[in-house]
Amino acid sequence: MNTKRGIAGCADGCGEHAAGPRAWIRGVSCAVSGLLTAGGFAAHAALAGGIPAALAAEASFPALARSFYAAAILAGGWPIVPRALASVRRLKPDMNLLMTIAVLGAVLIGQWFEAATVSFLFALALRLESWSAGRAEKAVHALMDLAPAMARVVDLRDGAMAEQPAESVPAGASVAVRPGERIPLDGLVIDGATTVDPSPITGESAPAAKKAGDPVYAGTINGRGAFTFRVTRPAADTTLAHILRLVEEARANRAPVEQWVDRFARGYTPVVFGLALAVCLVPPLLGAGPWSAWVYRGLVLLVIACPCALVISTPVSLVSALASAARAGVLVKGGAHLEAAAGIKAVALDKTGTLTEGRPVVQRVIPLDGHTPEELLATAAGLETHSEHPLAQAVLACARRAGVGPRPAVKYQALPGRGAEAEIGGRRFWIGSHRLVHDEGGESESLHRELLALEDAGHSVIAVGNERHVCGVISVAEGLRPGAAEAVRELRALGVGHVTVLTGDNEGTAAAVSRAIGADDCRAELLPQDKHAAVRELAGRFGAVAMAGDGVNDAPALAAAAVGIAMGAAGSDAALETADVALMTDDLSRLPWLIRHARRTVSVVRQNIAVALGLKILFMALAAAGRATLWMAIAADMGASLLVIFNGLRLLRPARGGEQKPGPPGAFSAE
């Protein structure tokens, strides 16, 4: 992974993010250029009889002052000239060539002070832009420092510990982590319990409890407990390593607006050269004034027209926005996808694993014929103890949460397709589906209506009974994720015109989830190709569509969407690689957060382009009227560059609104 690459689009014209001795030397030479320019002006003023005399248009330049100015030009211009020559060889004139011609032209017409000032100010602008690029990249490269370089490897046979480089620790090794340390690799906890701060990877601020069997990720921060984990992935393949690779790829994936700016600058620069040349040659040839005056105006126009601020305006903003999103647990694979997210008009949401938690949860416990909820749960748990079915596990989990122990059951027998039966306390009890209730002959008209109502609401029905009556009913459904309905309300507040649920589940369940979150419609019993067709149809009706899913079986639909969003991508290679945007957690509030952040980014980019072009037009008009000087031109250009730089760096601070409070309990809330 190349971590030294500069911000895309800046290196050719706006300076480069150079690290190490070269950057230090250029910083020193820039400072020297400024000091020599000031020294030359001081010498000029002293020898000419004062500052007004030195600034007079007809002032001559003493040899001492010219020496200072010449040294200032060399100190400020030595990094620029090689790039200017390279642009000539490529036949692609750029701002380095513009500045070089402007400085040489000023020297040829005797404007030494302005030549030195232009050289120094342009060198200063390059250093400031390099600093801004480094600031934006630093936010990205900070990810590299999340995982510690060393890991404490444990020999489980004798408990001996030895530190070794994390990159050399193989999968299967055991690693110990002490309180407060960062976790060096991905793995599964095998001993101990703790809480872990996942915010460096997922953006979640709430600590997550970890015990034996739970996954941990490189770069996250251990709390107060010590634990040992088994490494599941080598350093080059951790979730953090995937994130770093994706961020690097994102920086190369350029947004349409960024590509437009580059195309504009490529065509704009030759036009400016031609216009400046015409200003220098045509008026004096027509007798409209002396050559020196018009050559000077042409040079001023050349400096004013330099597109440095325009070229730097988009990459600094986009890299800052991508880095900020990554810190918030939202990986956007390039400026193009971020720009697309700003224009989302409709959202399609997968149900299982996106809107729901992907596992069945007991929703209601309905005792009948004098039984209590605790009695019903205890009997159901006893009957389900021997079953591995997901619905059985949901009943057992509910009993554990309620502190109810299962009643001892013997002579257990499965009833294929219907349920199971066993003896409890010497009596036969059964547990199973609506069909089993009917087969056992215990279904009254009122019970039949209640079971149908539960099934229509998307619940799976588990009935418990004996030879005399139905003891009660337990309804099970996938729990709706907290905040799902609130996320949909936020999407509507942002102007998203249509929200739909896409699922392979049955119509009743899909409709119930759709109603619970406030979606406009739902489409049920869909195969992957059906979801793909549904997204394409939505795009035809509403325009830009975002599809949020699990990143694996929703891949065709994710690919068809303007923005494909993988939910809960932490630790999932497929989810990280499939979608345009990867949300590292199952936090649905990140969907509206992403749209707000994308719109803010596009707004900042447009502001920067407007500022850069607006100032150019203003000073070009002043130059045409003969009211602008060379040093004013370069000062205006540097000012424009600084404005767009600092405006773009504001995006390093993520927009507010990512926090999400759990919604009120409803029909799909887990008990």
PAZA-500678 format. One record per residue (C-alpha): residue in one letter; x, y, z. Coordinates in pm, whole numbers, plus 50000, padded with zeros to 5 digits. Last residue first. Layout:
# PAZA-500678
aXYZ;...
This chain:
# PAZA-500678
e461964918952494;a463024925352137;s461154953451967;f459164943651659;a455684953051773;g456964984651930;p459454997352184;p460375033752148;g463455042151941;p467005038652062;k468955071052045;q471245077651753;e474305099451741;g475535108351395;g473905142451396;r476815166051383;a478905170351071;p482365155251083;r485335178351153;l487915170850885;l485435188450656;r486665222050783;l489895214150595;g488145223250269;n487345258650386;f490895262250511;i492335252250174;v489785271649967;l490555304050152;l494305298250151;s494365292949776;a492305324449717;g494695344349933;m497685330049746;d496155340749416;a495305375249551;a498845379349686;i500195367749348;a498165394249169;m498915421849419;w502635414549379;l502335416949003;t500315449049005;a496615455248941;r494885487648833;g495745486648461;a492085483248362;a492715448748215;a494495439348537;l491525450648746;a489195429348530;m491575399848569;f491505406548941;l487735402648965;i487515372748730;k490205353748921;l488585361949255;g485285347549134;l486885316148986;a488585305749311;v485685316349534;a483075298549321;i485185266749300;n485675266949676;q481995272249749;r481125243649513;v483555220649695;v482125231250034;s478555223949919;v479575189849779;t481115181250115;r478085192850314;r475865172250088;a478015141450143;h478065146350520;r474285150350535;i473775119550315;l476195098950524;w474565109550851;p471165099550709;l472535064150658;r474725063850970;s471585064251186;l471105027951079;d473835016451319;d474674980851212;t478374989251236;m481284994950996;l479115011650735;a480755003350401;v480095026050102;d480535016749736;a479694980449818;t481304946649762;e484824947149912;l484024956550271;a480924934650277;a482844904550146;d485694909050394;s483314910650690;g485084919751014;a483324952851055;a480904955850758;g477714961050958;m475704974250664;a477064975050308;i475875005250109;g475595005549730;v475315040949591;a473855047049244;a472235012949285;a472614984249035;a475764970949202;l474104969849544;a471144951549391;p473394925049234;a475434921849560;d472454916549792;n473534881049874;v476904894449991;g477004931450089;d474574928850382;g472164954550244;a471604991550184;m470645003149835;a470865040049746;v468865052849449;a469645082949224;g466685090048995;f463135085549128;r461175064648877;g463915049148663;a466115044348966;l463245026249140;e462955002248845;r466684995448853;v466494988449227;a463564964449175;a465374946048894;h468404939849117;k466124928749401;d464484904049162;q467894890849056;p468734883849420;l465414864949467;l462454883949606;e459714869349828;a458574904049936;r458484939549803;c457734967050050;d456175001550037;d456465037350159;a458485028450467;g457285039250813;i459655017651017;a456984995351175;r454794995450865;s457594981850647;v458504955850907;a454894943450918;a454574943650539;a457754923050496;t456624897850758;g453224893550594;e454604891850239;n457054863850309;d460834868450326;g463124873950025;t463274910550114;l463254945849971;v461884974150189;t461185007750023;v461895043950110;h460855071749870;g461345109349849;v464585114350034;g464295151250121;l466595152450424;a463565151750657;r462505119550482;l465875103750559;e465575115150920;r462175098150951;v463675066250805;a466505067451061;e463965072351342;a462085041151229;a465285020451234;g466505035051566;p466745002151749;r467004973251501;l463744954351455;g463834920851631;e463224890951405;a459994874451502;v458714850051762;s455244846451911;i454674823952213;v451254808652264;g449624793252567;c448614762252759;v446484747952480;h444124722552639;r443574687752782;e446174664552622;n448884690652661;g449724723852498;v452374748652385;a452014769652068;i454874785951882;v453714811451621;s456124828851381;h455374865851365;g454984886251046;a451964906851153;d449734884050945;e451044854851150;l450084871951474;a446614880051342;l446164844251220;l447074831151566;e444574854551730;r441774844551491;h442424807351551;l442484813051928;s439054829751908;e437634801351699;s439024774851932;e442034753451847;g442684723652072;g442284695951817;e445864683451832;d446114686051454;h444954722351458;v447484731751723;l450124712751525;r449354733651214;h449784765651412;s453304754151486;g454904734551767;i455124723752127;w453644692552290;f453174680952647;r452514645552770;r452164641753145;g454434624453398;g455844657053533;i456914666953186;e456764641052908;a457884650952559;e456584664052226;a458024681751921;g457184705651637;r455174703751310;g457394697051009;p458874665951166;l457404657851513;a460514654351727;q460384631452029;y461544638052384;k460964609252625;v461854631552918;a461414668553005;p462684686253316;r461074720953340;p463324748053197;g464564775253435;v463054810153429;g465344839953495;a463484861553243;r466624865853030;r467244828453044;a463644820852941;c463924844852646;a467154828152532;l465504793852550;v462564805952340;a464904821652079;q466954789552068;a463804769951988;l462994794151704;p466534790151568;h466174751651567;e468844733951773;s466304713751974;h466874693152291;t466044720952535;e462934730852340;l460414710852547;g461874722552878;a462024758452753;a458354756852650;t457344743752995;a459344770553179;l458084798052944;l454434788052997;e454844785853374;e456544820153384;p453794835853169;t451174822253409;h448714794453319;g445014798953385;d443684785753055;l445994806352830;p449434823052858;i450514847752582;v454274853952567;r455034880652304;q458034891552095;v460504863052135;v463534870351918;p464504854951585;r467934863951440;g468924887751162;e468814919151375;t466174935351161;l466414965550934;t469774955250787;g470404919050887;t467184906950729;k465214935150570;d467174949450277;l466594986650242;a465995006349922;v466525043949945;a465265071049710;k466435105649600;i470175103149673;g472055133349535;a474665138049809;a475445100849800;a476625104449438;e479255130249542;l480525106549810;h480585078049558;a482705098349314;g484935110749597;g486135075649663;k485335043049837;v483375057750127;l484105040250456;v481735051750731;g482985044151085;a483095080651195;r486875081751154;a486415069450796;a483895097450732;s486385123950846;a489115109150626;l486815108850322;a485715144850386;s489295157450426;v490325138950109;l487375154649925;s488025190250040;v491775189149974;p491135173449632;t488485199049527;s489905234049580;i493565226449497;v492975229549121;l490945261549150;a493375277849391;c496295270549157;p494545282448840;c497125309848756;a495055336848583;i496295364248815;v499925356048739;l499495356448361;l497355387848376;v500105405548572;l502635394148311;g500475407648029;r500085440548213;y503895443148247;v504365435447878;w501835462847808;a503665489248013;s507135479147888;w506065479647523;p504945515847534;g501345525047449;a498475520447205;g500715520846896;l498985491246729;l502085469646782;p502075481747144;p498435470247188;v498875436147016;l502055422247171;c501855419447553;v498045416847574;a498095390347298;l500715370447485;a498595371947800;l495555359447607;g497485330847447;f498965319747777;v495545322147941;v494035300147670;p496825274747722;t495995273648098;y492205270448066;g492105238247866;r494035217848120;a492455236848412;f488925228848292;r489755192048248;d491195190848599;v488195208948745;w485805185248568;q487665154948704;e487265168449055;v483555174948997;p483155139448865;a484745125449185;r488085107649176;n488755071949279;a492455075149365;r491735087149720;a489215059249760;e491845033049676;e493965045249967;v490915045150193;l490065009750081;r493564997250150;l493565012850496;i490154997950576;h491274963250468;a494334966250690;l492084976350981;t489854946050921;t492954924450940;d494554908050635;a498124921150635;a498404916351013;p497574879250995;r493984868551058;t492254847251323;v494614853751615;r493464836251932;f492704859952218;t493894864752573;f492314888752820;a493014916053073;g490124937853187;r490074975453232;g489254985852875;n490974974252558;i491214998252265;t490404989051905;g493204989951648;a493054953251550;y489624938051596;v488054916051862;p485564887651809;d483614871552095;g484164834752183;a485234840952544;k483984874752663;k483834909952524;a481574938652631;a481404967552382;p482175003252490;a479785029552346;s481455054752112;e480745036751785;g482915049251496;t483495013451382;i487275010451370;p488725037051604;s485415037451798;p485495000951911;d486325007852281;v486554973052430;t485084959352752;t486684930152930;a486524892752989;g489194866153023;d490264836852806;i489704826152446;v488694859352286;l488544856151907;g490954874251674;d491984904651473;l495424918751551;p497284944151772;i494584952952029;r495374986752181;e496314986352548;g494305000952838;p494184968753040;r496604941752917;v496284921652597;a497644886152559;v498074870152217;s497564833552120;a498724822151776;g496234806251535;a496914830551250;p500584839351238;v502374867351427;s505064882651200;e503224915251128;a502594920251499;p506334922351565;q507274900351863;e506864902352237;a507284870052431;m505064854752696;a505424821252874;g502174805152991;d503664769852989;r501644751952722;l499604782252617;d502684799852477;v501524835952477;v502414862252215;r502534898652330;a502134918052004;m504294946551873;a503594973251609;p500464985551784;a497334989651568;l495945024851542;d499045040451388;m498025033151030;l494655049851085;a496505082251150;h497435080250782;v494005092950683;a493935122750919;k497555129550827;e496535130750462;a494355161250521;r497025179150722;g499735169550473;a497695184050188;s497185215750391;w500915218050464;s501755213150097;e499275240650015;l500975263550263;r504415255050124;l503245260849766;a501725294449862;l504995304650028;a506945295949712;f504435316749513;l504815345649757;f508625344549741;s508905343349362;v506215370049315;t507955393049562;a511355388049396;a509935396349051;e508015425849197;f511155440649348;w513195434649034;q510825451648789;g513525458748525;i511605448248212;l513675416348180;v513355408748553;a509545411348537;g509505388148237;l511645362448415;v509265362748716;a506105360448503;i507575333148282;t508455312148588;m505045317948747;l503115306748440;l505435276848393;n504745265648749;m501025271848686;d500905246248407;p501715243648039;k501235208247902;l503595203547605;r505185174947804;r508655190147757;v507285224547848;s505635210348161;a508945194648262;l510695228148222;a508165244248458;r508615215848708;p512385220948703;v511895258948748;i509605256949054;p511935241549316;w514625267849244;g512215297149249;g512155309849606;a515875309049674;l516775319949318;i514355349249324;a515535359949669;a519175358849549;a518255381049253;y516405405149483;f519345408349721;s521775413849434;r519405439149273;a519295458549601;l523095460049614;a523335470249246;p520965499449297;f517495496249138;s516145526748961;a512825542349059;e510525552548772;a507455535948920;a508095550149266;l508195523549538;a511845530549636;a511185567949647;p508175563049870;i510235540350102;g513065564550162;g516165581050015;a516975557549727;l519915540849905;a518005533350225;a514825523150039;h516755499749808;a518655483950098;a515385478250289;f513735464449974;g516635440349920;g516565429150283;a512805422750268;t513245402149951;l516215384250110;l514145375650418;g511265362550209;s513535341349992;v515265327750301;a511895316950443;c511055299050118;s514495282950111;v513955270250468;g510595254950382;r512045239250071;i514885223950272;w512435210150532;a510235194550263;r513275178350103;p514605165850438;g511515145250525;a508085145950369;a506895160750045;h503215167950002;e503495183549663;g502935217849523;c499835230149353;g500605221748995;d501525186048926;a501225172549278;c497785185149354;g495415163549149;a495345133949381;i496605142049727;g500175130649755;r501265094149751;k503445084150042;t501215057050182;n501475033049892;m500005000050000;
